Amino acid sequence: MPSLRLVATQKRKLFYGERNVARDPKNQEDMWRDQIKKEVVVALKSGDHKKVEVLRFLISLIDKRELQLPSEALTEAEEINVLRKELRNKEEAREMFLKASRDDLVKDQDYEIEIVKSYLPKEMGEGEIREIVKKIIGEKGSNFGVIMGETMKNVAGKASGDVVSKIVKEEMDQ
């Protein structure tokens, strides 16, 4: 006898169509967007309108990226890339506000940066990245592009490209 969940899924497939059910959040594991949506509800209930605004903006960025990709091609790594890009944008905006002596806007950007950082996975330490780079230099030689590409594949969203590039240059100079 089929389980109730299987029967319910089959009924939804008949009613909504197979492709629409595949994208149904009930059938996918929780991704970052789903976690952010849950946080929006919590923030709304607590009355934190500024946090709601930031979280809704993050959701819209992820949705926009999903529309740019082929259907069902949005992965967790792609969502993390969207969040990292937004973090870089907010940090750049913060620097510009600092130069313009706009302390009120700097404070707002700091708050938004903290929210975005809370959804990003913990970054790798320089020591871990250094070990990976040394191993790749031993295997692949001293071609910067090759080493950089292999290292970025290995760290896969756990470190920024700037940090990896700096470490690769330092290790190649030794």
C-alpha positions as CSV (number, residue, x, y, z in Angstrom):
1,M,0.0,0.0,0.0
2,P,1.5,3.4,-1.0
3,S,2.3,5.9,1.7
4,L,0.1,9.0,2.1
5,R,2.9,11.3,1.0
6,L,3.3,9.4,-2.2
7,V,-0.4,9.5,-2.9
8,A,-0.6,13.2,-2.2
9,T,2.4,13.8,-4.6
10,Q,0.7,11.8,-7.3
11,K,-2.5,13.8,-6.9
12,R,-0.6,17.1,-7.1
13,K,1.1,15.8,-10.3
14,L,-2.2,15.1,-11.9
15,F,-3.7,18.4,-10.8
16,Y,-0.8,20.8,-11.3
17,G,1.3,18.9,-13.8
18,E,4.6,17.1,-13.4
19,R,7.0,20.0,-13.9
20,N,5.2,22.3,-11.4
21,V,5.2,19.6,-8.7
22,A,8.9,19.1,-9.2
23,R,9.5,22.7,-8.3
24,D,7.1,22.5,-5.3
25,P,9.1,23.3,-2.2
26,K,7.4,20.4,-0.4
27,N,9.4,18.0,-2.7
28,Q,12.8,19.8,-2.4
29,E,15.1,20.0,0.5
30,D,15.3,23.4,2.2
31,M,17.5,25.7,0.3
32,W,18.7,29.2,1.4
33,R,15.7,31.0,-0.1
34,D,13.3,28.8,1.9
35,Q,15.2,29.5,5.1
36,I,15.2,33.3,4.4
37,K,11.4,33.1,3.7
38,K,11.0,31.5,7.1
39,E,13.1,34.3,8.7
40,V,10.9,36.9,7.0
41,V,7.9,35.5,8.8
42,V,9.7,35.5,12.1
43,A,10.9,39.1,11.6
44,L,7.4,40.2,10.6
45,K,6.0,38.8,13.7
46,S,8.6,40.4,15.9
47,G,8.1,43.8,14.2
48,D,11.6,44.1,12.8
49,H,10.7,45.9,9.5
50,K,14.3,46.7,8.5
51,K,15.3,43.1,8.7
52,V,12.2,42.1,6.7
53,E,13.2,44.6,4.0
54,V,16.7,43.2,3.7
55,L,15.5,39.6,3.6
56,R,12.9,40.3,1.0
57,F,15.5,42.0,-1.1
58,L,17.7,38.9,-0.8
59,I,14.8,36.6,-1.9
60,S,14.2,38.9,-4.9
61,L,17.9,38.6,-5.9
62,I,17.7,34.8,-5.7
63,D,14.5,34.7,-7.6
64,K,16.0,37.0,-10.3
65,R,19.0,34.7,-10.7
66,E,16.7,31.6,-10.9
67,L,14.9,33.3,-13.8
68,Q,18.2,33.8,-15.6
69,L,19.1,30.1,-15.4
70,P,17.5,27.2,-17.3
71,S,14.5,25.7,-15.4
72,E,15.3,23.9,-12.2
73,A,19.1,24.8,-12.5
74,L,19.3,26.8,-9.4
75,T,21.5,25.1,-6.9
76,E,22.5,25.8,-3.4
77,A,25.9,26.9,-4.6
78,E,24.3,29.4,-7.0
79,E,22.2,30.8,-4.2
80,I,25.4,31.2,-2.1
81,N,27.0,33.0,-5.1
82,V,24.1,35.5,-5.2
83,L,24.4,36.1,-1.5
84,R,28.2,36.6,-1.8
85,K,27.8,39.1,-4.6
86,E,25.3,41.1,-2.6
87,L,27.7,41.1,0.4
88,R,30.4,42.5,-1.9
89,N,28.0,45.2,-3.1
90,K,27.1,46.2,0.4
91,E,30.7,46.3,1.5
92,E,31.5,48.6,-1.5
93,A,28.6,50.8,-0.7
94,R,29.8,51.0,2.9
95,E,33.2,52.1,1.8
96,M,31.7,54.9,-0.4
97,F,29.5,56.1,2.5
98,L,32.6,56.2,4.8
99,K,34.4,58.4,2.2
100,A,31.4,60.7,2.1
101,S,31.2,60.8,5.9
102,R,27.6,59.5,5.9
103,D,27.7,57.7,9.3
104,D,23.9,57.1,9.2
105,L,24.2,55.1,6.0
106,V,27.3,53.3,7.2
107,K,25.3,52.1,10.2
108,D,22.5,50.9,7.9
109,Q,25.0,49.1,5.7
110,D,26.7,47.5,8.7
111,Y,23.3,46.1,9.8
112,E,22.6,44.8,6.3
113,I,26.1,43.2,6.0
114,E,25.6,41.4,9.3
115,I,22.2,39.9,8.0
116,V,23.7,38.8,4.7
117,K,26.8,37.3,6.5
118,S,24.5,35.3,8.8
119,Y,23.2,33.3,5.7
120,L,26.6,32.6,4.3
121,P,28.5,29.4,5.2
122,K,31.6,29.9,7.4
123,E,34.6,30.7,5.3
124,M,37.8,28.6,5.2
125,G,40.8,29.9,7.1
126,E,44.0,31.0,5.3
127,G,45.8,27.9,6.7
128,E,43.4,25.5,5.1
129,I,43.5,27.4,1.7
130,R,47.3,27.4,1.9
131,E,47.5,23.6,2.3
132,I,45.2,23.2,-0.7
133,V,47.3,25.6,-2.8
134,K,50.6,23.9,-1.9
135,K,49.1,20.5,-2.8
136,I,47.9,21.8,-6.2
137,I,51.2,23.5,-6.9
138,G,52.9,20.2,-6.3
139,E,50.6,18.4,-8.7
140,K,50.0,20.9,-11.5
141,G,53.2,23.1,-11.6
142,S,53.4,26.8,-11.3
143,N,50.8,28.1,-13.9
144,F,48.8,30.8,-12.0
145,G,45.6,30.2,-14.0
146,V,45.6,26.5,-13.5
147,I,46.3,26.7,-9.8
148,M,43.7,29.4,-9.3
149,G,41.0,27.3,-11.2
150,E,41.8,24.1,-9.3
151,T,41.8,25.9,-5.9
152,M,38.5,27.7,-6.6
153,K,37.0,24.3,-7.5
154,N,38.3,22.8,-4.2
155,V,37.1,25.7,-2.0
156,A,33.8,26.0,-3.8
157,G,32.2,29.0,-2.2
158,K,34.0,28.6,1.1
159,A,36.5,31.4,0.4
160,S,36.5,34.6,-1.7
161,G,38.4,34.8,-4.9
162,D,40.5,37.7,-3.6
163,V,41.8,35.7,-0.6
164,V,42.6,32.7,-2.7
165,S,44.3,34.9,-5.3
166,K,46.5,36.5,-2.6
167,I,47.5,33.1,-1.2
168,V,48.2,31.6,-4.6
169,K,50.5,34.6,-5.4
170,E,52.3,34.3,-2.1
171,E,52.8,30.6,-2.5
172,M,54.1,30.9,-6.0
173,D,56.6,33.6,-5.0
174,Q,58.2,31.2,-2.5
